[in-house]
Structures are given as structure tokens and as C-alpha cells.
Amino acid sequence: MEPKDYIVEKIDGDYAHLKNLDDGEVTLVARALLPEEIDEETLIHWEDLTYTIV
């Protein structure tokens, strides 16, 4: 799979709504898979099954 960039659109309990910067699609992701430091409007990069803050 190719790398993707997201912005954290909303944090909702144990989940975060990530908006794909390429196509605008919103994905629900468990916060346990994301870096602890995320907050709304944080830019996230996904590659090799790992999310990192940009």
C-alpha cells in the first residue's frame, strides 16, 4: 500500500477521525494505533502500517 497523509479531524473517545488529504475520505482509527501526542488538526503520515506525526 502506498503512504498516505491525514489530518486529525476529530477525537472521539478511543477513536480518531482521520481525513485523507488526497481525497477527503474520513477514516475512523483506534487511538491505540496513533501516537499519544495527537490532537485535533495534527498532521499524520501513514506508511508501513505505522502512523507518525508530521
N, C-alpha and C positions, 0 to 999 in steps of 0.2 A: 504494500500500500504506500501511496505517496504521502509525504509530510503535509500537514495542514496547520493553518493558523486560526485561532479562535479568540474571541473576546468574551469574558465572563459577563453575561448579560444580567443574570440574577442568581443569588444564592438562596436556596430554599431548603433549610434544614440540612439533611445529609446529602443533598444533591445540588449540583450547579447546572445552570442552563448556559451552554456554550454556543455562541453564534459563529458559524463558519464565515470567515472574512471573504472567501471567494464567491460563495453562492447564497449566503444569508440564511442557510438552513440552521435551525436550532436543535441541539442535541442535549439530552439530559445525561449527566455523568455523575457517578458517585464521588463525593468529595474525598473519599479514602484513596482514590486513584490520582488525585491532584495534589500539587504542592500545598503545604499548610498555609503558606503566606498569601494565598489568593484572596482577592476581594473583588467586588463588582468593578467592572471596567478594566480588569487586569488582562493583558495580552498573554495568551498561552500558545505554545508551539507543541504539536503532537508529531512524534517521529519514533519509529521502532517501539511502539506500544508504550511510550513514555511521554508524559506531559511535563513541560518545563515553562517557567516564566520567561518572557522575552524582555 
